[in-house]
Structures are given as structure tokens and as C-alpha cells.
Amino acid sequence: APWNILRIGIGFPDRELLYSRIRLRVDQMVDNGLLDEVREEYSSGRRRATAAMAIGYKELLPWLSGEASAEECLLRVKQETCRYAKRQGTWFRRNQQIEWIARDAVCDETRIFEMCQKMIAKWDAL
């Protein structure tokens, strides 16, 4: 092969930790204007097909049409994002060439960065 590629994956052995991070991230997105962004996109009439299919947009459409509350729709956003993360994990785990770093409660971003640096140094030495 012409390229020597190192693939590094960051996995969550504790799925509940991953899901709690996803729920927190959705809450942060709401705090940063997700509802306003979706409302603006929807009301502008310029709904792009790709945006309309994105997780977090299509789940909020019942809220915009008055069929469901924002809370109900945001719960659905969180559920669908967790399901998507599970499917991603399954897909990536099939790739035997990925060097995995286990992300847990004590492994923060600094530690992950250090582990990546070590993996890269080891890979460069090959």
C-alpha cells in the first residue's frame, strides 16, 4: 500500500457515559440556539433536503407544527442521537485497523491527546 495509515478511534465502553454526554450536548445545543435555528430554517421556506433529514431537525418538526411540545421533541432528538451513536459504534468496531482509546470518566481530553501522541510516535517508529 502506498500509504501507511494510523486509524485512532475513541470509544465509550460505558454506553451510559456516552448517552449522558449526548444528552448534555443536546442541552448545550438548545442553550446555543438550536430551537431558533430550526424555527428560522423551517419558516424561511428554504428547507434543504439534507438539513431536513438531519437528527435534531426532523424530530423538531412536530413542535413547529404544534403537534408536540418542545420537551417531547427534544427527548426524541436525544433518543435518536443515542441510536445513531450506537449504530456508528457498531460500524466502526468492524474495522480491525482502528487503534482504540477507551474514553471513560477518568480519561479526559488531555489524557486522550497524550495517548494519541504515543500511538503516533510508536507508529512513526515502524
N, CA and C atoms as a LAMMPS dump frame, in Angstrom:
ITEM: TIMESTEP
0
ITEM: NUMBER OF ATOMS
378
ITEM: BOX BOUNDS ff ff ff
-5.0000000000000000e+02 5.0000000000000000e+02
-5.0000000000000000e+02 5.0000000000000000e+02
-5.0000000000000000e+02 5.0000000000000000e+02
ITEM: ATOMS id mol type element x y z
1 1 1 N 0.841 -1.191 0
2 1 2 C 0 0 0
3 1 3 C 0.876 1.241 0
4 2 1 N 0.488 2.25 -0.733
5 2 2 C 1.323 3.453 -0.825
6 2 3 C 1.313 4.313 0.435
7 3 1 N 0.312 4.161 1.278
8 3 2 C 0.189 4.984 2.472
9 3 3 C 0.175 4.11 3.713
10 4 1 N 0.894 4.558 4.705
11 4 2 C 0.907 3.886 5.999
12 4 3 C -0.007 4.693 6.921
13 5 1 N -1.203 4.197 7.133
14 5 2 C -2.23 4.975 7.82
15 5 3 C -2.464 4.441 9.235
16 6 1 N -2.495 5.361 10.182
17 6 2 C -2.85 5.044 11.56
18 6 3 C -4.271 5.542 11.794
19 7 1 N -5.135 4.64 12.182
20 7 2 C -6.529 4.996 12.473
21 7 3 C -6.72 4.909 13.98
22 8 1 N -7.123 6.015 14.577
23 8 2 C -7.351 6.064 16.019
24 8 3 C -8.825 6.329 16.258
25 9 1 N -9.419 5.505 17.093
26 9 2 C -10.813 5.687 17.456
27 9 3 C -10.931 5.916 18.948
28 10 1 N -11.888 6.733 19.326
29 10 2 C -12.156 6.968 20.74
30 10 3 C -13.504 6.329 21.03
31 11 1 N -13.486 5.288 21.844
32 11 2 C -14.7 4.544 22.133
33 11 3 C -15.15 4.74 23.567
34 12 1 N -16.412 4.476 23.791
35 12 2 C -17.018 4.577 25.12
36 12 3 C -17.448 3.185 25.561
37 13 1 N -16.598 2.463 26.306
38 13 2 C -17.001 1.141 26.786
39 13 3 C -18.261 1.204 27.653
40 14 1 N -18.422 2.303 28.383
41 14 2 C -19.613 2.505 29.214
42 14 3 C -20.629 3.297 28.388
43 15 1 N -21.564 2.575 27.802
44 15 2 C -22.529 3.218 26.904
45 15 3 C -23.338 4.283 27.622
46 16 1 N -23.634 4.103 28.908
47 16 2 C -24.411 5.109 29.635
48 16 3 C -23.64 6.42 29.753
49 17 1 N -22.311 6.343 29.878
50 17 2 C -21.497 7.567 29.884
51 17 3 C -21.631 8.295 28.547
52 18 1 N -21.574 7.543 27.458
53 18 2 C -21.754 8.137 26.131
54 18 3 C -23.127 8.791 26.028
55 19 1 N -24.16 8.081 26.437
56 19 2 C -25.51 8.612 26.326
57 19 3 C -25.714 9.852 27.195
58 20 1 N -25.115 9.876 28.366
59 20 2 C -25.252 11.068 29.212
60 20 3 C -24.547 12.259 28.571
61 21 1 N -23.419 11.996 27.916
62 21 2 C -22.717 13.085 27.201
63 21 3 C -23.545 13.585 26.017
64 22 1 N -24.223 12.675 25.332
65 22 2 C -25.083 13.072 24.218
66 22 3 C -26.232 13.937 24.722
67 23 1 N -26.864 13.508 25.803
68 23 2 C -27.986 14.296 26.357
69 23 3 C -27.515 15.688 26.778
70 24 1 N -26.35 15.76 27.395
71 24 2 C -25.785 17.049 27.786
72 24 3 C -25.493 17.913 26.56
73 25 1 N -24.965 17.291 25.498
74 25 2 C -24.636 18.026 24.278
75 25 3 C -25.896 18.586 23.628
76 26 1 N -26.968 17.827 23.61
77 26 2 C -28.227 18.341 23.052
78 26 3 C -28.711 19.531 23.881
79 27 1 N -28.617 19.431 25.207
80 27 2 C -28.999 20.56 26.06
81 27 3 C -28.155 21.793 25.743
82 28 1 N -26.865 21.608 25.506
83 28 2 C -25.985 22.724 25.145
84 28 3 C -26.382 23.315 23.794
85 29 1 N -26.75 22.453 22.859
86 29 2 C -27.188 22.941 21.546
87 29 3 C -28.444 23.792 21.683
88 30 1 N -29.351 23.385 22.553
89 30 2 C -30.563 24.171 22.801
90 30 3 C -30.181 25.523 23.407
91 31 1 N -29.283 25.506 24.384
92 31 2 C -28.819 26.754 25.002
93 31 3 C -28.157 27.677 23.988
94 32 1 N -27.557 27.081 22.957
95 32 2 C -26.861 27.863 21.928
96 32 3 C -27.749 28.212 20.737
97 33 1 N -29.067 27.978 20.856
98 33 2 C -29.986 28.449 19.827
99 33 3 C -30.517 27.425 18.844
100 34 1 N -30.467 26.139 19.164
101 34 2 C -30.963 25.124 18.236
102 34 3 C -32.419 25.362 17.844
103 35 1 N -33.28 25.647 18.822
104 35 2 C -34.701 25.826 18.515
105 35 3 C -34.923 27.01 17.58
106 36 1 N -34.221 28.104 17.824
107 36 2 C -34.338 29.275 16.952
108 36 3 C -33.829 28.97 15.542
109 37 1 N -32.724 28.239 15.468
110 37 2 C -32.149 27.896 14.166
111 37 3 C -33.114 27.039 13.352
112 38 1 N -33.698 26.035 13.991
113 38 2 C -34.637 25.158 13.288
114 38 3 C -35.887 25.941 12.899
115 39 1 N -36.378 26.776 13.812
116 39 2 C -37.56 27.59 13.511
117 39 3 C -37.287 28.504 12.315
118 40 1 N -36.131 29.144 12.292
119 40 2 C -35.777 30.044 11.193
120 40 3 C -35.671 29.288 9.867
121 41 1 N -35.018 28.15 9.899
122 41 2 C -34.877 27.337 8.682
123 41 3 C -36.246 26.896 8.172
124 42 1 N -37.083 26.482 9.099
125 42 2 C -38.414 25.998 8.743
126 42 3 C -39.281 27.122 8.167
127 43 1 N -39.281 28.269 8.827
128 43 2 C -40.159 29.366 8.407
129 43 3 C -39.662 30.077 7.158
130 44 1 N -38.377 29.937 6.842
131 44 2 C -37.83 30.62 5.672
132 44 3 C -38.309 29.981 4.37
133 45 1 N -38.778 28.746 4.469
134 45 2 C -39.226 28.06 3.274
135 45 3 C -38.084 27.509 2.432
136 46 1 N -36.867 27.677 2.871
137 46 2 C -35.715 27.202 2.1
138 46 3 C -35.194 25.88 2.652
139 47 1 N -36.102 25.071 3.059
140 47 2 C -35.732 23.786 3.666
141 47 3 C -34.939 22.941 2.691
142 48 1 N -33.699 22.721 3.037
143 48 2 C -32.837 21.867 2.214
144 48 3 C -33.089 20.418 2.596
145 49 1 N -33.038 19.562 1.62
146 49 2 C -33.32 18.142 1.868
147 49 3 C -32.355 17.563 2.894
148 50 1 N -31.075 17.914 2.81
149 50 2 C -30.11 17.345 3.752
150 50 3 C -30.364 17.854 5.166
151 51 1 N -30.67 19.123 5.318
152 51 2 C -30.943 19.664 6.652
153 51 3 C -32.209 19.051 7.227
154 52 1 N -33.194 18.848 6.382
155 52 2 C -34.468 18.304 6.848
156 52 3 C -34.336 16.865 7.33
157 53 1 N -33.307 16.173 6.913
158 53 2 C -33.104 14.792 7.319
159 53 3 C -32.155 14.67 8.51
160 54 1 N -31.52 15.745 8.899
161 54 2 C -30.535 15.706 9.981
162 54 3 C -31.207 15.446 11.324
163 55 1 N -30.525 14.656 12.151
164 55 2 C -31.033 14.442 13.51
165 55 3 C -31.057 15.798 14.205
166 56 1 N -32.145 16.096 14.856
167 56 2 C -32.285 17.369 15.545
168 56 3 C -33.165 18.326 14.769
169 57 1 N -33.342 18.07 13.502
170 57 2 C -34.231 18.917 12.703
171 57 3 C -35.568 18.22 12.53
172 58 1 N -35.522 17.034 11.963
173 58 2 C -36.792 16.348 11.679
174 58 3 C -37.556 16.012 12.953
175 59 1 N -36.845 15.779 14.071
176 59 2 C -37.525 15.477 15.325
177 59 3 C -38.231 16.706 15.905
178 60 1 N -37.815 17.892 15.472
179 60 2 C -38.424 19.123 15.979
180 60 3 C -39.589 19.612 15.123
181 61 1 N -39.804 19.001 13.979
182 61 2 C -40.904 19.428 13.111
183 61 3 C -42.269 19.328 13.799
184 62 1 N -42.557 18.272 14.581
185 62 2 C -43.857 18.252 15.281
186 62 3 C -44.033 19.428 16.25
187 63 1 N -42.957 19.923 16.819
188 63 2 C -43.03 21.101 17.689
189 63 3 C -43.402 22.335 16.869
190 64 1 N -42.786 22.466 15.7
191 64 2 C -43.061 23.633 14.866
192 64 3 C -44.496 23.647 14.346
193 65 1 N -45.036 22.461 14.123
194 65 2 C -46.414 22.39 13.614
195 65 3 C -47.442 22.348 14.741
196 66 1 N -46.986 22.396 16.01
197 66 2 C -47.893 22.403 17.147
198 66 3 C -48.425 21.036 17.543
199 67 1 N -47.849 19.971 16.978
200 67 2 C -48.313 18.609 17.286
201 67 3 C -47.694 18.047 18.563
202 68 1 N -46.593 18.642 19.016
203 68 2 C -45.904 18.139 20.211
204 68 3 C -45.178 19.303 20.885
205 69 1 N -44.86 19.111 22.154
206 69 2 C -44.132 20.15 22.889
207 69 3 C -42.646 20.097 22.532
208 70 1 N -41.956 21.174 22.817
209 70 2 C -40.512 21.209 22.59
210 70 3 C -39.83 20.137 23.428
211 71 1 N -40.285 19.948 24.66
212 71 2 C -39.683 18.946 25.545
213 71 3 C -39.806 17.537 24.963
214 72 1 N -40.996 17.217 24.445
215 72 2 C -41.201 15.898 23.828
216 72 3 C -40.279 15.711 22.628
217 73 1 N -40.177 16.738 21.821
218 73 2 C -39.344 16.653 20.62
219 73 3 C -37.86 16.574 20.97
220 74 1 N -37.447 17.318 21.992
221 74 2 C -36.038 17.26 22.4
222 74 3 C -35.686 15.899 22.98
223 75 1 N -36.623 15.278 23.671
224 75 2 C -36.401 13.912 24.145
225 75 3 C -36.177 12.989 22.948
226 76 1 N -36.955 13.191 21.915
227 76 2 C -36.81 12.39 20.691
228 76 3 C -35.449 12.657 20.027
229 77 1 N -35.001 13.908 20.024
230 77 2 C -33.673 14.235 19.48
231 77 3 C -32.607 13.442 20.225
232 78 1 N -32.704 13.433 21.545
233 78 2 C -31.72 12.709 22.361
234 78 3 C -31.773 11.215 22.086
235 79 1 N -32.975 10.657 21.991
236 79 2 C -33.119 9.223 21.722
237 79 3 C -32.528 8.852 20.364
238 80 1 N -32.846 9.64 19.353
239 80 2 C -32.361 9.339 18.001
240 80 3 C -30.848 9.522 17.893
241 81 1 N -30.315 10.503 18.605
242 81 2 C -28.866 10.699 18.594
243 81 3 C -28.165 9.532 19.267
244 82 1 N -28.724 9.036 20.358
245 82 2 C -28.148 7.854 21.024
246 82 3 C -28.208 6.635 20.12
247 83 1 N -29.313 6.449 19.427
248 83 2 C -29.426 5.322 18.494
249 83 3 C -28.393 5.437 17.373
250 84 1 N -28.22 6.644 16.869
251 84 2 C -27.242 6.867 15.798
252 84 3 C -25.826 6.572 16.296
253 85 1 N -25.518 6.994 17.512
254 85 2 C -24.193 6.732 18.089
255 85 3 C -23.96 5.231 18.236
256 86 1 N -25.003 4.506 18.622
257 86 2 C -24.875 3.048 18.752
258 86 3 C -24.58 2.42 17.398
259 87 1 N -25.284 2.863 16.361
260 87 2 C -25.035 2.332 15.007
261 87 3 C -23.634 2.682 14.53
262 88 1 N -23.176 3.896 14.813
263 88 2 C -21.813 4.288 14.437
264 88 3 C -20.794 3.384 15.119
265 89 1 N -20.982 3.151 16.409
266 89 2 C -20.055 2.301 17.152
267 89 3 C -19.983 0.908 16.563
268 90 1 N -21.138 0.357 16.224
269 90 2 C -21.181 -0.979 15.611
270 90 3 C -20.43 -0.978 14.291
271 91 1 N -20.638 0.039 13.48
272 91 2 C -19.99 0.13 12.165
273 91 3 C -18.481 0.255 12.322
274 92 1 N -18.03 1.133 13.195
275 92 2 C -16.586 1.344 13.36
276 92 3 C -15.887 0.142 13.988
277 93 1 N -16.549 -0.561 14.883
278 93 2 C -15.922 -1.717 15.525
279 93 3 C -15.603 -2.827 14.538
280 94 1 N -16.265 -2.828 13.407
281 94 2 C -15.967 -3.838 12.382
282 94 3 C -14.598 -3.617 11.738
283 95 1 N -14.08 -2.412 11.825
284 95 2 C -12.788 -2.095 11.207
285 95 3 C -11.672 -2.522 12.156
286 96 1 N -11.003 -3.595 11.812
287 96 2 C -9.945 -4.156 12.659
288 96 3 C -8.67 -3.32 12.642
289 97 1 N -8.595 -2.317 11.77
290 97 2 C -7.389 -1.495 11.668
291 97 3 C -7.402 -0.289 12.611
292 98 1 N -8.48 -0.112 13.316
293 98 2 C -8.57 1.037 14.227
294 98 3 C -7.908 0.695 15.552
295 99 1 N -7.048 1.6 16.008
296 99 2 C -6.449 1.509 17.343
297 99 3 C -7.373 2.293 18.276
298 100 1 N -7.944 1.597 19.259
299 100 2 C -8.973 2.218 20.097
300 100 3 C -8.412 2.773 21.402
301 101 1 N -8.949 3.914 21.784
302 101 2 C -8.713 4.512 23.097
303 101 3 C -10.051 4.461 23.822
304 102 1 N -10.05 3.889 24.991
305 102 2 C -11.285 3.798 25.775
306 102 3 C -11.51 5.106 26.511
307 103 1 N -12.628 5.746 26.228
308 103 2 C -12.993 7.008 26.878
309 103 3 C -13.889 6.668 28.055
310 104 1 N -13.407 7 29.241
311 104 2 C -14.222 6.765 30.428
312 104 3 C -14.208 8.025 31.282
313 105 1 N -14.775 7.935 32.462
314 105 2 C -14.921 9.12 33.318
315 105 3 C -13.584 9.712 33.752
316 106 1 N -12.52 8.9 33.811
317 106 2 C -11.229 9.413 34.262
318 106 3 C -10.288 9.745 33.104
319 107 1 N -10.692 9.45 31.896
320 107 2 C -9.853 9.7 30.726
321 107 3 C -10.34 10.973 30.041
322 108 1 N -9.728 12.092 30.376
323 108 2 C -10.168 13.361 29.822
324 108 3 C -9.443 13.658 28.501
325 109 1 N -9.734 14.81 27.923
326 109 2 C -9.182 15.163 26.624
327 109 3 C -7.66 15.24 26.645
328 110 1 N -7.074 15.724 27.737
329 110 2 C -5.62 15.807 27.848
330 110 3 C -5.01 14.415 27.791
331 111 1 N -5.594 13.496 28.519
332 111 2 C -5.1 12.109 28.531
333 111 3 C -5.251 11.466 27.153
334 112 1 N -6.371 11.708 26.493
335 112 2 C -6.579 11.168 25.147
336 112 3 C -5.53 11.716 24.195
337 113 1 N -5.256 13.015 24.272
338 113 2 C -4.243 13.628 23.424
339 113 3 C -2.876 12.978 23.659
340 114 1 N -2.531 12.766 24.916
341 114 2 C -1.252 12.118 25.239
342 114 3 C -1.191 10.703 24.675
343 115 1 N -2.29 9.972 24.787
344 115 2 C -2.327 8.608 24.262
345 115 3 C -2.182 8.607 22.737
346 116 1 N -2.819 9.567 22.078
347 116 2 C -2.686 9.691 20.622
348 116 3 C -1.238 9.997 20.242
349 117 1 N -0.604 10.902 20.979
350 117 2 C 0.794 11.227 20.693
351 117 3 C 1.677 9.989 20.805
352 118 1 N 1.449 9.17 21.826
353 118 2 C 2.233 7.941 21.994
354 118 3 C 1.985 6.969 20.848
355 119 1 N 0.732 6.835 20.448
356 119 2 C 0.411 5.94 19.335
357 119 3 C 1.091 6.406 18.048
358 120 1 N 1.076 7.708 17.828
359 120 2 C 1.687 8.262 16.612
360 120 3 C 3.199 8.052 16.641
361 121 1 N 3.819 8.291 17.79
362 121 2 C 5.269 8.092 17.902
363 121 3 C 5.629 6.629 17.655
364 122 1 N 4.85 5.738 18.211
365 122 2 C 5.082 4.306 18.01
366 122 3 C 4.893 3.946 16.537
367 123 1 N 3.879 4.505 15.915
368 123 2 C 3.573 4.244 14.505
369 123 3 C 4.699 4.78 13.614
370 124 1 N 5.185 5.968 13.922
371 124 2 C 6.28 6.562 13.142
372 124 3 C 7.545 5.727 13.217
373 125 1 N 7.727 5.027 14.335
374 125 2 C 8.934 4.221 14.535
375 125 3 C 8.904 2.928 13.717
376 126 1 N 7.741 2.557 13.215
377 126 2 C 7.637 1.309 12.438
378 126 3 C 8.318 1.419 11.092
